[in-house]
Amino acid sequence: MQISKTATLTPFLAPTFQDGRLHPAVIVLPGGGYAFTTPREGTPAARMFNGLDCAAFVLDYTTCDRNPETTTDLMLGEVRDAIDLVRERAGDWHVDTARICLCGFSAGGHLAALAGNAFADDIDRVVLCYPALDFKGNRIETAVRRGKFDGDPAKLMRLFDRRPIDSVSPRTPPTFLWHTFEDALVPVSASYEYLLRLVENRVPCEAHVYQYGRHGLALASRASAKSPGYVDGHVASWTRLVGEWLWRGRP
């Protein structure tokens, strides 16, 4: 369904059970360096969250391939609209409005962190997967080449100017973050800095830094892999760990 002229929200609803249970909702923000959104971090992630008894929604926000003049504010507005739509349709979709979460990969992790801090009153938890919290210029050019994006890399870089670490506060939702030490595209050091800021603000958090693994592993399983190099059984443990974290202390 359309969120805007250039953004769509695709629902992956959880089953309806006889006990009438309501489900947490996870809005998934795929990565792609803001040049595009990769399907490997969309549908596979949504189906994974379905398996954790969550309703899931993939937000294909307005990246530069859809609108070369996109802005951070525009994309944040689309996240806001997605949250509002999930809340509005919660009865139809059997969603618990107190448990709306965000999950972002890479650039989507940057957007999810910004949105979690900006819309903290309406977000229960945030999941950040190798988030591009502090993207460097030499790395964005690599992302552009991989995505075959023929636009201006400088425009993409400007979309990362707003640093999520600067908006962390005690109101920031509880956060689950995972990254790999070997990530050559998005530096793990920025994730450490973000985690430190969460701790300083006493924001509950859980983090897993895997030593091995390339950037863009998604689920790190065959379900999301574009080649054998994107399958790593050890890193794939994050999909189990995030489920335990989402439900910990819940009925």
Secondary structure, DSSP 8 states (H G I E B T S, - for coil): -EEETTEEEEEE-----TT---EEEEEEE--STTT---GGGTHHHHHHHHTTT-EEEEEE---TTT-TT--HHHHHHHHHHHHHHHHHTHHHHTEEEEEEEEEEETHHHHHHHHHHHHTGGG-SEEEEES--SS--HHHHHHHHHHTT--S-HHHHHHTT-S-GGGG--TTS--EEEEEETT-SSS-HHHHHHHHHHHHHTT--EEEEEESS--TT-TTSSTTT-SSGGG--TTGGGHHHHHHHHHHTT--
